[in-house]
Amino acid sequence: MVSSLSLYDQRDMRTARKVRSETPTKLHLGRAWQEQAGPGYRYFLVFQDKDISMTGANPMSEFLKILAEL
């Protein structure tokens, strides 16, 4: 069976799977860093154009709103 996905689509799918699998680890490490860094520092995991619907990972549009409120 020949895949109907282009090479670019296949690459994008692999990248998306990798992002989803690494995101929880990055969030965990980032929160640990934030706790150790003290009250003057915050950790944000921001995706330029993706909303991966995971608490603590923000699309750029949401991050800019948060940043404006700081």
Backbone torsions as a table, in degrees:
resi	resn	phi	psi	omega
1	MET	NA	132.9	-179.8
2	VAL	-93.9	132.0	-179.8
3	SER	-70.7	137.5	177.8
4	SER	-85.6	-4.8	178.9
5	LEU	-84.3	138.2	175.9
6	SER	-71.8	168.3	177.1
7	LEU	-60.6	-36.3	178.9
8	TYR	-66.2	-42.2	178.0
9	ASP	-62.7	-42.0	179.3
10	GLN	-63.8	-40.6	178.0
11	ARG	-64.1	-43.2	179.3
12	ASP	-61.9	-38.4	178.9
13	MET	-66.4	-41.7	177.8
14	ARG	-63.8	-42.2	178.9
15	THR	-63.1	-43.2	179.9
16	ALA	-62.2	-42.0	178.6
17	ARG	-63.7	-41.0	-179.7
18	LYS	-64.7	-42.7	178.8
19	VAL	-60.9	-46.8	-179.7
20	ARG	-63.1	-35.1	-177.9
21	SER	-77.8	-29.1	-178.3
22	GLU	-89.5	-22.1	-173.8
23	THR	-59.1	-47.0	179.3
24	PRO	-58.2	-38.4	178.9
25	THR	-65.8	-44.6	179.5
26	LYS	-63.6	-40.4	177.8
27	LEU	-63.0	-44.1	179.8
28	HIS	-61.6	-48.0	180.0
29	LEU	-65.8	-39.2	179.3
30	GLY	-64.5	-40.8	178.2
31	ARG	-67.3	-37.9	176.9
32	ALA	-63.9	-41.9	177.6
33	TRP	-61.8	-44.7	-179.0
34	GLN	-59.4	-42.8	179.2
35	GLU	-63.6	-40.5	-178.8
36	GLN	-75.7	-28.8	-176.4
37	ALA	-72.9	-26.6	178.1
38	GLY	105.5	176.6	-172.0
39	PRO	-68.2	-15.8	-179.0
40	GLY	-85.2	1.1	-175.9
41	TYR	-128.7	146.8	176.5
42	ARG	-136.0	150.8	178.9
43	TYR	-109.4	132.7	176.1
44	PHE	-128.9	133.4	172.6
45	LEU	-106.7	112.6	-171.9
46	VAL	-120.7	134.0	175.8
47	PHE	-109.6	131.7	-174.4
48	GLN	-57.9	-49.3	-174.8
49	ASP	-138.7	26.9	-179.7
50	LYS	-127.1	140.4	170.2
51	ASP	-114.5	102.7	-174.3
52	ILE	-91.8	8.4	174.7
53	SER	52.2	52.5	177.9
54	MET	-132.3	126.9	-178.6
55	THR	-55.5	125.2	179.0
56	GLY	98.6	-13.8	176.2
57	ALA	-108.4	120.8	-172.3
58	ASN	-115.7	143.0	168.6
59	PRO	-72.7	158.1	-176.2
60	MET	-55.3	-40.1	-178.1
61	SER	-60.8	-41.4	178.8
62	GLU	-70.2	-40.2	178.8
63	PHE	-61.2	-40.7	179.6
64	LEU	-63.2	-35.4	176.0
65	LYS	-65.8	-44.5	178.9
66	ILE	-62.2	-44.5	-178.8
67	LEU	-62.2	-39.0	179.9
68	ALA	-65.4	-27.8	-179.0
69	GLU	-83.7	-13.7	-179.0
70	LEU	-74.7	NA	NA
